[in-house]
Amino acid sequence: MIAEAKLKGRAGEHLTCADANMSGFSCYLTSEEAVYDCVLEFGNKMLKVQVKAAEYSRSQDNSTLTFTVAHRSSGKFVAYKDLGVHLLALVDLENRKVAWIKADSATLGKYKKSITKSKFNCYKLCNKILKQKGKANETND
């Protein structure tokens, strides 16, 4: 079971890099030891990306995916922004889509992020999102 989850995680990481590359950004996988999964080039900066993948919905109508957007360490949740992560890539493996959010928009009080499958396209990676400060690219679902 752990091997299967690891394979799905790696698939999400590869899909994230492909999505970024197809959007005109260079994105690379990191080593297994890194706290984050990918690095994205933006101008003269290297942004750290944490990937979260899901392949099924827990909602009754199968329309919403929920992601854990905080790192669990020693039984406590730690915000990814506190680990130096800049972006979260939330991956719908079934539909091969990636939703991008800024790590500082995922707060500890809300360590879960739910996105309806129909709204994944509202979270595309673009210059506008990368230049925004704070929670500017968050929308309510």
Disulfide bonds with the S-S distance in Angstrom:
none
